[in-house]
Amino acid sequence: MTDMSPGAAKRPHEVVIHYVEHGTGRPVLVLHGAGVDHREAEACFEPLLHGTAGLRRIYPDLPGTGRTAAPETLRSADDVLDALLAFADEATGGTGGTGGTGYLLIGHSAGAYFAQAMAARRPAQVAGLALVCPLLPGLREVPEHRAAIGAGGTGGTGGIGDEVFRSYFVIQTPEMLDRYERYVAPAAALVDESALERIGERWELTPGHAPPYAGPVAIVAGRLDSTVGYAAAVDLLGHYPHASLTVADDAGHALPHEQPELLRALLVEWLARVGRSG
């Protein structure tokens, strides 16, 4: 039976991070993107991970979203990173280092941006890193938004959903609209817009000088992602010595919703590499 435990942990800058978790075993931190909360990441990744034995899946609300407040002392992405690193240390029991098994990091969009920095800061504690539609500095060649599949099964939208849904999803079907209304839209009411605007004024993390993270990395991008594109994600392949890269057609920034079977296969392959690396 799946175990689900809500929790909260106090972080630097007086941040109390709310989270839910499922299962037992090696910790997997799954970080959602901007403007949503843990419910979107949980809805997308839990069906892909819950069948894998020995994984404790942890889904936090990032500061300023869901039930995690962002106090005035939180004024930059670096501050958010500090809070997330402290949360990871506490939530995983400081797993890693000599004799440790390490925890896993999965991030979508802005969550992937922070996950990448967390792995760079804590390479001995992070056993594997998965970046899905990662937000990155230096975005380029971001395509115009268009629907790949509409309500009628073609590229037309058929007028389905509201403007926000149609600007996020490229698979615009009733099933995707239902997922948007259940797991994405409800987060809007809980977002602290002023806090995110304050942090967003200094959203680029201070560059580190650590060597590239050397653990197993999976990079997944949507060819039709009109939010962050895929070109900058492709650049990451040369940065990580043990990275795989997939650019999925008929997928946009909502790739975890739109291509779950593909993402499942890629995560299974990534977890196998993590297992082989020890």
Helices and strands as residue ranges (DSSP letters): E 4-11, G 12-14, E 15-22, E 26-31, H 38-49, E 55-60, H 77-91, E 103-108, H 110-121, E 126-132, H 163-168, H 174-179, I 180-184, G 185-190, H 193-200, E 217-222, H 231-235, G 236-238, E 243-248, H 255-258, H 260-277
